[in-house]
Amino acid sequence: DTEVTQTPKHLVMGMTNKKSLKCEQHMGHRAMYWYKQKAKKPPELMFVYSYEKLSINESVPSRFSPECPNSSLLNLHLHALQPEDSALYLCASSQVSRNTEAFFGQGTRLTVV
Amino acid sequence: AQKITQTQPGMFVQEKEAVTLDCTYDTSDPSYGLFWYKQPSSGEMIFLIYQGSYDQQNATEGRYSLNFQKARKSANLVISASQLGDSAMYFCAMREYFQGAQKLVFGQGTRLTINP
């Protein structure tokens, strides 16, 4: 099983809403990532978890709150987002060891209205 | 900091022709890995091929091969016998290590269109 599953696939939310994006993998990977991708741009890293601990936060605004409840799950909690936060949010996982490929989910297309 | 450069914003190729997508990189880390990903319009990032800095031979995976020229710091993706389903965005990426964790740094991407 080389799948990373993201839910939901599409999400429309108002600026006052609270929502969560979910990501799940069963490959035994201990590194998990959130990326944000705007149209016609490459993915930009938001957060990295290694062994269920937050290792990298790329100066992401606090309206995005990541959570890693266990080694298979990664959540991204959203609150008070802005229209410019509309993007494709990609989750990925990999082994922690050097230079192994990361597997990506299909992403959540988020629209903030 | 590492840097990945893809200089071809878009490429148009006839079906069944071979195509080369360019990627150059810059890093001070002697141990590094280079990756190519394909992103169809559906959005998912599909891993294609990996080349390690100490690998003696160029990586190959089916119709994909990587033309790795270490001295030139280039890692071009070659797709042989292109198919209509190869039309997608292609990203070159490098793994960077920071504060005990690793992150993938992407180039700007090349949009490949295969014409029938």
Interface residues (C-beta under 8 A of the other chain):
Chain A: A31 Y33 K41 P42 P43 L45 V48 S50 S55 I56 L88 L90 A92 S94 V96 R98 N99 T100 E101 A102 F103 F104 G105 Q106 G107 R109
Chain B: S31 Y32 G33 F35 Y37 S42 G43 E44 M45 I46 F47 Y50 G52 F91 R95 Y97 F98 Q99 G100 A101 Q102 K103 L104 V105 F106 G107 Q108 G109
